[in-house]
Each structure stands twice: as C-alpha cells, then as structure tokens.
Amino acid sequence: MSASRSETTDPRGPDEPEPGHESESGAAVGAGADGGGGAERDGAGADLLAALLDGMDAALCAFDAHGVITHWNREAERILGWSAEEAVGRQGFAGWAVRTADADEVQARLMAVMDTPGRQVDEFALLRKDGGRVLIRTQSSGMRGADGKPAGVYSAFSEVHEQIDLERSIALSEALFDDASWGVVLVDVDLRPTVVNGYAARAFGSGRGSVLGRPLGELLTQGVEELEAALHHVLAEGAPKSAAELWVSVNAADGERRRCWRSGFLRLASPLAEEPVPLGVGWMFQDVTESKLAAQEADRLRFRSSQLYRSGRAAAECEDPMEAATVYLDFALAGFADHALIDLVAGERPDGAAAPVRLVRVAETPSGGGSGPSMTVESGGIPVRYMTGHPALQAMDRNGSVRASAPGTSGASAGSGSAAPGASGGPAGPAGPASGAVPSPAWATSRQWPPDSVHALCTVLRSRGRSLGVVTFLRGASRAAFERPDAVYAEDVTIRVAAALDLAGVLSD
C-alpha cells in the first residue's frame, strides 16, 4: 500500500450547517440515508488512490513543498527495499536512500522541477536498504496547489537497465517497421494485416496503408491457403521450430509475380492477461526467390548430367544401335518430358531446295495414358502426315530447335500455338507454369502427337554433317513450357541419339 502524511479530520467542519439546513450556495445538506456518506466517499477515494499507486509498473514517490516524502508505492519498495512506513515522512533521501555526499545535489535536482514547467529527466545512484547501490532514471514534475502555487513534486523512477531494455525494445520495433531488410507483418486473429513495414509493402506490390485490413486473398493469388494454414497453426499451437518456405503469387500492379518467401512466425499474446490471450501473429519473411531458383537450376543440371552419364553407360552395352538410341531417349525423359518421338528422313532428300522433307516415325513412347520405355514403330516407310509449317519440319529447315505450345498456355506464341524459336533458332519465348485450363486435344492430334500434349520441343538429328531426322519431346498440361535451357539439354541428348541412329543406318547398309 502507498502511504501519505495527512491528518484525519471530521468530514463536516464546525461551520457546516446542521442537517436539513441550507448552505450558502442554497444546497441542502441532509443527513438521513446519506449521513456519513462524505466520509465513506473520502475513504473510498483514498483507497482507490492507494490501489492505483501500488498497481503502477513504475516506482513513484512524491514530495511536498518542503521536500518531505508523502507517497511511496510498492514498486519503489521493490527497487530500494524501503517500505512505505519507513519512507513516508522523511526529509528527502539524505542519510538513508542516498549517500550523504550526494544528498544535497540529488535533493536540489528533484525539487528544482517544482518551479519549472514540464518534466525533467535525471539519473543518479540511490542506496538500497541492504546497502547496495542502484542507478535509477527519474521523470519528475512539479505539482500546483488550489491557489496555483508550487505544492510539491512527484517523481516516477525505474532502474536504468530496465529503462534501457524498454527503449531498446521500442527502438527495435521502430527499426523493424521502418528499415528492416526483411518483411515484417503483424496479423490479427482474423488474419488481416494490421502493421506492415516498407519491405513487406514492396513485396506485396502496394503501399503500406493500402495493405492494412485487407484479406490475404486480395493480396495473393496463389499460396494464400498455405499461408493462412500456417497462421492458424501459430495461433493455436505457437511458433514453429524453424523457418518455412512458402511459394506465393503476388497480385501486384505490374502483374502476377511468383515468389518464394522464407518465413518465420511468432504468436503474439497480451502481457497484461493472466492467461495468454492471442493478439495475432508476427510474420517475418525474406524473398529468396532468386537463390531458390538458382539452387533448383543447379540441382536440375546435376541430375541431367547424371542422366547423360548413365545413359551412355547403358547404351554402350546395347548390341543394336537402334536400341541404344531408345535407351538415350528413355534416360532423357526422366523429369524432362512425358513423351518422345523419333522421326527419320525417308530416303535421300532431293537436291532441290524446294523439295519437301518426308519424315517416317521409327520410335515413340507409349501414348494414350500408358507409360513405359520407348519402342520401335513398324511404319512400313509411310511418311507421317505433318502439315505445312509443322514444328518438326521447321526444325529440319533451321537445323536447330523449335518450341511450340498450345493456345492459351504459358509459352504459346501470341496465343496461336505456332512454333517459337529455341536455343539454336533465336530468342526464347516466355516461360512459366502451365495454365490451369487444359487445351483441346485437337491441337495435339492435328500435329500427329498424343492428345494430352500441350508443349513440344523439336530438335534436329545431326551426324556427319547431315540431318537424319527430328526428335520431338512433349509435355502435358501439368508441366511448364519448354525453356531455352531445356532446348540445350535436348540437343545434347539428340547428338547421342543421332550417333546411334547413324550407326544403325551404316550397319543396315
């Protein structure tokens, strides 16, 4: 309990009117049911004041105009060890809470604020009851009486290291929400952003104010379900033990962007409640898209190099060169494409530049939903009915690679499904994940490909300075369109297939 020096007086002075009489203001002061009510209210007010002072998180003491301590709360007792009974009524801190040599200076600095407006911040050392010293920081303000004259000073103080910890926490919060090199978002229990720093706002592609209060589904087009599931888990179970990588698509002003955010989560609970009450989630993230894509590309290159090495070892054990060609193809399909076709030039191509190229199907992977190794095709030498401008024919004309995608899918050339030049044929077209809409099978069947094909990559078979035919790799709707690195890998595979097919032709002659 806080204590104060005050005299107890009769709540009704000698000049007060008798019950039932009127005061000078004309108000009747009656006893009746309210008799003694003023004393009860004064006592209740004193109890309320004492409870408020004792419930404060900061230590508080007050001095009258003569420097006598009038109030001392529990936090002051906790810090210095002196109880209210021992502190109230003393003349300043001299001789008990401060060294004698410093007493005059401390008292002068504390009481000086009584004659100046505003608050004054000071730091000085006080003595604990056990003899130890503690450095405190005080905020002191003067008090005025009813007549407007200085009536005393009240001072709130705390240990300096606690104050520094508080200031560091505040400074950290301000730095996180201003200059942090990662995104910081505070999300309420309804999973709506309430505070967003500059990094996070830029990641969302909008301003800091426009993000607040909006559902996450309006900010992200993909990955919002995974993010909301993570936030719900944190609210229910607490923070995860490690960071999580979330792939999202941001609905920015300049279009949709696919990003990878390495995220950490913290459950925020009120420190004022007896039981932890969730206030929301602190979500911190960093954009690691570039490093993630680089790591994926490195893994892809290592896998493809391994497949080329393994296919070479396996093909070396094949007695039939045609079988070796299909072995190269089967190893290349792993993680690369869904189907593969081999078309060879029928006979010798005439010397005339305008003479059409005729291609005969000699090997293919199972189509119609089946899977398995490549197998030879008995076509009887009948050419494949390729339309004019077919990607396979374009590859023959260019002696390079040609990519094509069905209309409405990522990678389609102007939405027409026409062939797009690849690694050896010019600049690569746009690349990205396949569209959610599955194109009509007519696009693939009209080109003599399996009906589930959506993306194609045709590479020419070159050996001993001649074009032997074309290898066509095909992908379904669940895969992304072929990109320039895919064309480079396909050409590496095709060189090996061409060497085996050339050997097969030599042996057959």
C-alpha positions in Angstrom: 0.0 0.0 0.0 1.1 3.5 -0.6 1.2 5.8 2.3 0.7 9.5 2.7 1.1 12.0 5.5 -2.3 13.6 6.1 -4.3 14.4 9.1 -7.7 12.8 9.7 -10.4 15.4 10.2 -14.1 15.4 10.7 -15.7 15.4 7.2 -18.1 18.0 8.5 -16.3 21.2 9.7 -17.7 23.3 12.6 -19.1 25.9 10.2 -21.1 23.4 8.2 -24.9 23.7 8.5 -26.9 21.4 10.6 -28.7 18.5 8.8 -31.7 19.9 7.0 -30.4 23.5 6.7 -29.2 25.1 3.5 -25.6 26.1 2.8 -24.6 29.5 1.4 -25.0 28.1 -2.1 -28.6 27.2 -1.4 -28.0 23.4 -1.4 -29.5 21.4 1.4 -27.1 19.2 3.3 -29.2 16.5 4.9 -28.3 13.6 7.0 -31.0 10.9 6.5 -29.8 8.0 4.5 -26.6 9.8 3.4 -25.4 10.6 6.8 -21.7 10.0 6.9 -21.6 9.4 3.1 -18.9 12.1 2.6 -16.5 10.3 4.9 -17.2 7.0 3.2 -16.6 8.6 -0.2 -13.3 10.2 1.0 -12.2 6.8 2.4 -13.1 5.1 -0.8 -11.2 7.7 -2.8 -8.1 7.3 -0.6 -8.3 3.5 -1.0 -8.7 3.9 -4.8 -5.7 6.2 -5.0 -3.6 3.9 -2.9 -4.6 0.9 -5.1 -3.7 2.9 -8.3 -0.3 3.9 -6.9 0.5 0.4 -5.8 -0.6 -1.1 -9.1 1.8 1.0 -11.2 4.6 -0.7 -13.1 6.9 2.3 -12.3 8.2 3.3 -8.9 6.7 6.5 -7.6 7.4 8.9 -4.8 6.1 12.4 -4.0 7.4 15.3 -2.0 5.6 18.2 -0.5 6.9 21.8 -1.0 9.4 21.3 1.9 10.9 18.1 0.4 9.1 15.7 2.8 8.1 12.4 1.2 4.4 12.0 1.1 3.8 8.9 -1.2 5.8 5.8 -1.8 4.4 2.8 -3.7 5.1 -0.9 -3.8 7.4 -0.7 -6.9 9.6 1.8 -5.1 9.8 -0.6 -2.2 10.7 -3.4 -4.5 13.6 -1.5 -6.1 15.1 0.1 -3.0 13.8 -2.3 -0.3 12.4 0.6 1.9 8.8 0.1 2.9 6.2 3.0 2.7 6.2 3.1 6.5 10.0 3.7 6.5 10.0 6.2 3.7 6.9 8.4 4.2 7.7 11.4 6.4 11.4 11.5 5.8 13.1 14.7 4.7 14.4 13.8 1.3 16.8 10.9 0.7 19.6 12.1 2.8 21.1 9.6 5.2 19.1 6.6 4.1 18.5 6.3 0.3 21.4 8.3 -0.9 25.0 8.9 0.2 25.4 11.9 2.4 27.9 13.5 0.0 25.3 13.3 -2.8 22.2 14.2 -0.8 22.2 17.9 -1.4 22.7 17.6 -5.1 20.0 15.0 -5.5 17.5 16.9 -3.4 18.2 20.1 -5.4 17.7 18.4 -8.7 14.5 16.8 -7.6 13.0 19.9 -6.1 14.1 22.3 -8.9 11.4 20.9 -11.2 8.7 22.4 -8.8 9.4 25.8 -10.2 9.7 24.9 -13.9 7.1 23.7 -16.4 7.1 20.2 -17.9 9.0 17.1 -16.9 12.6 16.7 -16.0 14.7 13.5 -16.6 17.6 12.8 -14.3 19.9 9.8 -13.5 21.5 9.2 -10.2 22.5 6.4 -7.8 20.4 5.5 -4.8 21.1 3.2 -1.9 19.1 0.0 -1.3 18.2 -1.0 2.2 20.7 -3.8 2.0 23.5 -1.3 1.3 23.7 -1.9 -2.5 23.7 0.9 -5.0 21.3 1.1 -7.9 21.4 3.6 -10.8 17.9 4.9 -11.5 16.3 7.2 -14.1 13.6 9.6 -12.8 11.0 11.6 -14.5 9.9 14.4 -12.2 7.1 17.0 -12.5 6.0 19.8 -10.2 2.6 20.0 -8.5 0.4 23.1 -8.0 -2.0 23.7 -5.2 -5.5 25.0 -5.5 -4.1 28.6 -5.3 -1.7 27.8 -8.2 1.4 28.0 -6.1 4.0 25.2 -6.1 2.9 22.4 -3.7 5.4 19.7 -4.3 7.0 17.2 -6.7 6.1 13.8 -7.8 8.8 11.5 -9.4 8.4 8.2 -11.3 11.6 6.2 -11.5 12.9 2.8 -12.6 16.3 1.1 -12.8 18.3 2.4 -15.7 18.9 -1.1 -17.2 15.2 -1.7 -17.3 14.6 1.6 -18.9 17.3 0.9 -21.4 15.7 -2.5 -22.2 12.4 -0.8 -22.8 14.0 1.8 -25.0 15.8 -0.9 -26.9 12.5 -2.8 -27.4 10.8 0.3 -28.7 13.8 1.2 -30.9 13.8 -2.4 -32.3 10.1 -2.2 -33.1 10.5 1.1 -34.9 13.6 -0.2 -36.8 11.7 -3.4 -37.8 8.8 -1.4 -39.2 11.0 1.1 -41.0 14.4 0.0 -42.2 14.5 -3.8 -41.8 15.9 -5.8 -44.7 13.1 -8.4 -44.4 9.4 -8.2 -44.4 7.5 -7.7 -41.0 3.8 -8.1 -40.9 1.5 -8.1 -37.8 -1.6 -10.1 -38.5 -4.6 -10.0 -36.2 -6.7 -13.0 -35.2 -8.9 -12.5 -38.3 -5.7 -12.9 -40.4 -5.7 -9.3 -41.6 -2.5 -7.2 -41.7 -2.5 -4.5 -39.0 1.1 -3.3 -39.3 3.3 -3.7 -42.4 6.8 -2.4 -42.9 8.3 -1.0 -46.0 9.9 -4.2 -47.2 6.6 -6.2 -46.9 4.7 -3.5 -48.7 7.1 -3.6 -51.6 6.8 -7.4 -51.6 3.0 -7.1 -51.9 3.4 -4.5 -54.6 1.4 -1.8 -52.9 1.7 1.0 -50.3 1.9 0.3 -46.5 -1.5 1.9 -45.9 -3.4 0.1 -48.7 -2.4 -3.3 -47.3 -3.8 -2.8 -43.8 -7.1 -4.6 -43.0 -7.4 -6.4 -46.3 -7.8 -10.2 -46.5 -4.7 -12.0 -47.6 -6.7 -13.5 -50.5 -6.8 -10.0 -52.1 -3.0 -9.7 -51.9 -2.0 -13.2 -53.1 -3.5 -15.1 -56.0 -1.7 -18.4 -55.2 -0.4 -19.8 -51.9 -2.8 -18.0 -49.7 -4.3 -21.3 -48.4 -0.8 -22.4 -47.2 -0.1 -19.1 -45.6 -3.4 -19.0 -43.8 -2.9 -22.6 -42.6 0.5 -21.6 -41.1 -1.0 -18.5 -39.4 -3.9 -20.6 -37.9 -1.3 -23.2 -36.7 0.7 -20.5 -34.9 -2.4 -19.0 -33.2 -3.4 -22.5 -32.0 -0.1 -24.2 -31.3 2.6 -21.5 -31.1 5.6 -20.6 -33.3 7.2 -23.4 -35.4 10.7 -24.6 -34.6 12.2 -23.5 -37.9 11.5 -21.2 -40.9 9.1 -22.3 -43.6 9.4 -21.6 -47.4 6.2 -20.5 -49.0 5.6 -20.2 -52.7 3.1 -17.5 -53.5 1.9 -15.5 -56.4 1.6 -11.8 -55.7 -1.2 -9.8 -57.3 0.9 -6.7 -57.9 0.1 -3.7 -60.0 2.5 -4.8 -62.8 1.0 -8.3 -63.0 1.2 -11.6 -61.2 4.7 -12.5 -59.7 5.7 -15.9 -58.5 7.8 -15.6 -55.4 9.4 -17.8 -52.7 9.3 -16.3 -49.1 11.3 -17.8 -46.3 9.0 -17.1 -43.4 9.2 -17.2 -39.6 6.2 -16.8 -37.3 5.7 -15.7 -33.7 2.5 -15.8 -31.7 1.7 -12.5 -30.0 0.0 -12.7 -26.6 -1.1 -9.9 -24.3 1.3 -9.5 -21.3 -1.5 -7.9 -19.2 -3.7 -11.0 -19.1 -3.4 -13.8 -16.6 -3.9 -16.4 -19.3 -2.1 -15.9 -22.6 -4.6 -14.2 -24.9 -3.6 -14.3 -28.6 -3.4 -10.9 -30.1 -2.3 -12.1 -33.5 0.8 -13.3 -35.3 4.1 -11.7 -36.1 5.1 -12.8 -39.6 8.7 -12.1 -40.8 9.8 -13.1 -44.3 12.5 -12.7 -46.8 12.3 -13.0 -50.5 14.6 -15.9 -51.5 13.2 -16.5 -55.0 16.4 -15.8 -56.8 18.6 -18.1 -54.6 15.9 -20.8 -54.6 15.6 -20.8 -58.4 19.4 -20.9 -58.7 19.5 -23.9 -56.4 16.8 -25.6 -58.3 18.7 -24.9 -61.6 21.9 -26.3 -60.1 20.0 -29.5 -59.0 18.5 -29.8 -62.4 21.8 -29.6 -64.1 23.4 -32.1 -61.8 20.5 -34.6 -62.4 20.6 -34.1 -66.2 24.4 -34.6 -66.3 24.0 -37.8 -64.3 21.3 -39.0 -66.7 23.5 -38.4 -69.7 26.4 -40.3 -68.0 24.1 -43.2 -67.0 22.5 -43.3 -70.5 26.0 -43.5 -72.1 27.0 -46.4 -69.8 23.7 -48.2 -70.6 23.8 -47.6 -74.3 27.4 -48.9 -74.5 26.0 -52.3 -73.5 23.5 -52.4 -76.3 24.4 -54.6 -79.4 21.7 -53.0 -81.5 22.3 -49.3 -82.2 18.6 -48.7 -82.6 18.1 -50.0 -79.1 20.9 -47.7 -77.9 19.1 -44.7 -79.4 15.9 -45.6 -77.5 17.9 -46.0 -74.3 19.3 -42.5 -74.6 15.7 -41.3 -75.1 14.3 -43.1 -72.0 17.0 -41.7 -69.7 16.3 -38.2 -71.1 12.6 -38.4 -70.4 13.0 -38.7 -66.6 11.9 -35.4 -65.1 12.1 -33.7 -68.5 9.1 -34.7 -70.7 6.1 -37.0 -70.9 6.5 -38.4 -74.4 9.3 -38.6 -77.1 9.1 -39.4 -80.8 11.9 -40.1 -83.4 11.2 -39.3 -87.0 13.8 -40.1 -89.7 14.1 -38.6 -93.2 12.6 -41.1 -95.7 15.3 -41.9 -98.2 17.7 -39.3 -99.6 16.4 -35.7 -99.8 16.5 -34.4 -103.3 18.9 -31.6 -104.1 16.2 -29.1 -104.9 15.8 -26.6 -102.1 12.0 -26.5 -102.6 11.7 -30.3 -102.3 9.6 -31.2 -99.2 11.0 -33.2 -96.3 9.3 -36.5 -95.6 9.7 -37.9 -92.1 8.9 -41.5 -91.1 8.1 -42.5 -87.5 10.7 -45.1 -86.2 10.3 -44.9 -82.4 8.0 -43.5 -79.8 7.0 -43.8 -76.1 3.6 -45.3 -75.3 0.7 -42.9 -75.7 -3.0 -43.0 -74.7 -2.3 -42.7 -71.0 0.3 -45.5 -70.9 3.8 -45.4 -69.7 6.9 -47.4 -70.4 10.2 -47.4 -72.4 10.5 -46.2 -75.9 9.8 -48.8 -78.6 10.3 -49.0 -82.3 7.5 -48.4 -84.7 6.8 -50.5 -87.8 5.6 -47.8 -90.2 6.4 -49.6 -93.4 8.2 -46.5 -94.6 5.0 -44.4 -94.8 5.7 -40.8 -94.0 4.0 -39.0 -91.1 1.2 -36.7 -92.2 2.8 -33.5 -91.0 1.0 -30.2 -92.0 2.9 -27.4 -93.6 4.7 -25.3 -91.0 4.8 -28.2 -88.5 7.5 -27.6 -85.8 9.3 -30.8 -86.8 9.6 -29.6 -90.4 10.7 -26.1 -89.2 13.5 -27.8 -87.1 14.6 -29.6 -90.2 14.7 -26.3 -92.2 16.6 -24.4 -89.5 18.9 -27.3 -88.4 18.1 -26.2 -84.8 15.5 -26.5 -82.1 11.9 -25.2 -82.3 9.4 -24.9 -79.3 5.7 -24.8 -79.6 2.8 -24.6 -77.1 -1.0 -24.9 -77.4 -3.1 -21.7 -77.5 -4.0 -20.4 -74.0 -1.0 -21.9 -72.3 2.2 -20.3 -71.0 4.8 -20.4 -73.7 2.3 -20.1 -76.6 3.5 -17.7 -79.3 0.9 -14.8 -79.2 -1.7 -17.3 -78.2 -1.6 -19.0 -81.6 0.2 -22.2 -80.7 2.8 -21.6 -83.5 6.4 -22.7 -83.2 8.7 -20.5 -81.2 12.5 -20.5 -81.9 14.6 -22.2 -79.2 18.2 -22.2 -78.2 19.5 -22.6 -81.7 16.8 -20.8 -83.6 16.6 -17.3 -82.0 15.3 -15.7 -78.8 13.4 -17.8 -76.4 9.7 -17.2 -75.9 8.0 -16.5 -72.5 8.3 -19.3 -69.9 6.3 -20.1 -66.9 3.9 -22.6 -65.3 1.2 -24.2 -67.4 -2.2 -22.6 -67.5 -4.9 -24.0 -65.4 -7.1 -24.5 -68.5 -6.5 -27.7 -70.4 -6.4 -27.0 -74.2 -8.4 -29.1 -76.6 -6.7 -32.4 -77.7 -7.3 -31.3 -81.3 -4.2 -29.1 -81.2 -2.0 -32.2 -80.5 -3.8 -34.7 -82.6 -3.7 -32.4 -85.7 0.1 -32.4 -85.3 0.2 -36.2 -85.0 1.1 -36.1 -81.3 -0.5 -37.8 -78.3 -3.8 -36.0 -77.4 -2.6 -35.0 -73.9 0.4 -33.0 -75.3 0.5 -29.2 -74.6 4.1 -28.2 -75.1 6.6 -29.5 -77.7 10.3 -29.2 -78.4 11.6 -30.5 -81.7 15.4 -30.9 -82.2 17.1 -32.0 -85.4 19.3 -35.2 -85.5 22.7 -34.2 -86.9 25.5 -36.6 -87.6 28.4 -36.4 -90.1 27.2 -33.1 -91.4 23.7 -34.5 -92.3 20.3 -34.0 -90.9 18.9 -37.5 -90.2 15.6 -36.5 -88.8 13.9 -35.0 -85.7 13.4 -35.9 -82.1 10.2 -34.4 -80.5 9.8 -34.1 -76.8 6.3 -33.5 -75.5 4.9 -32.3 -72.2 1.3 -32.4 -70.7 -0.7 -29.6 -69.1 0.7 -30.3 -65.7 4.2 -29.2 -66.8 5.7 -25.8 -67.7 6.6 -24.9 -71.2 10.0 -25.7 -72.6 12.6 -23.1 -72.0 16.0 -22.3 -73.5 18.0 -24.5 -71.0 15.6 -27.3 -71.9 16.5 -26.9 -75.6 20.2 -27.1 -74.8 19.7 -30.3 -72.9 17.5 -31.8 -75.6 20.3 -31.0 -78.2 22.8 -32.9 -76.0 20.6 -35.9 -75.9 19.8 -35.7 -79.7 23.5 -35.7 -80.6 23.9 -39.1 -78.8 20.7 -40.4 -80.4 21.8 -39.2 -83.9 25.2 -41.0 -83.5 23.4 -44.3 -82.6 20.9 -44.0 -85.5 23.7 -43.2 -88.0 25.5 -46.3 -86.9 22.3 -48.3 -87.3 22.0 -47.0 -90.8 25.5 -47.8 -91.6 25.1 -51.4 -90.3 21.9 -51.9 -92.2 23.6 -51.0 -95.5 
